Amino acid sequence: MLAKVDRKRLDEKHGPAIAAQVAEAAEEIMQDPARMVDILKRRPDLVKAYSSCTDRVENKGHRFGQDLSDVDKKALIAFLATL
């Protein structure tokens, strides 16, 4: 599941700027893929538009399901256990 997108950052006012940052970052990454983290660190607004995590390495677990009710969390866990 994708992270929740910050709609305020991607509205008609901010969307074109974010799209331009995506294009610029993609071009730089294609030229030097090993520098991807450094390239994205220079664009914090781009990262924040797509993710609430700004850690270089996210190792605190995932956020999927954190806004579910306790009943829904238990149902999700039970479903995943069947896979």
N, C-alpha and C positions, 0 to 999 in steps of 0.2 A: 504494500500500500504506500502511496506517495505521501509525503508530509503535507500538512495543510498549507495551502498557499495563502500568503498575506494579500488578500484582495485589495487592500488600500494601496499597496505598492504596485499592483498590476492593473490599476484602473486606467482610463484613457489619458490621464495626466502623467502617470508614472510609467505606464507600460512601454511606451516607445524608448525611454531611457534604459529600462531594464533589457529590452530587446537589443539595443545597441551594445550594451555591456556583454550580453550573451554572444553576439557576433564577434566582438573584439576578443573576448576570452577564448572562444572556439578557434579563432585564427591563430592566436598565440600558442594554444595547446597543441594544435596540429603541427606547428613548427618545432615545438620542443615539449613532447608529452611528459618528460621526466620532471618538468617544472610546474605541472598542473596545480599542485597545492599552493605554491608561491603565487601563481597567476591569480588564483581565486581569492587568496588572502588579500590581495590588493583591491578586491571588489566586494567589500563586506555587504553592501546593499543588495548585490546580486545573490549572495548566499542567503541572507536573511529573508529574501523574497520567497525562497523555496524551502527553507528549513529553519526550525527554531534552535538547532544545534550549531554552535560556532566553534566547538572543540575541534582541534586538528584531528584527533582520533577519538571517535565516540565509543567509549567502552563502558558507559553507564547503563547499558540496556537500551531497549527500544521504547518508543513512546506510543506505539500502536496499541489502541484499546484503553489508554489511560483515562479517557473520558466516558468509558462505558460504566453502566451501573454494576454493582456487585453480582447481580443475577446474570447479566449479560457476560461479564468476565468469566464466571463459572461455566456458562454455556459454551463460550469460545474455547476455554481450556479443555472441556470435555470433547468438543468437536476435534480439536487439534490432536488429542490423544488417540483418536480413531484413525488418523492418517498413517 
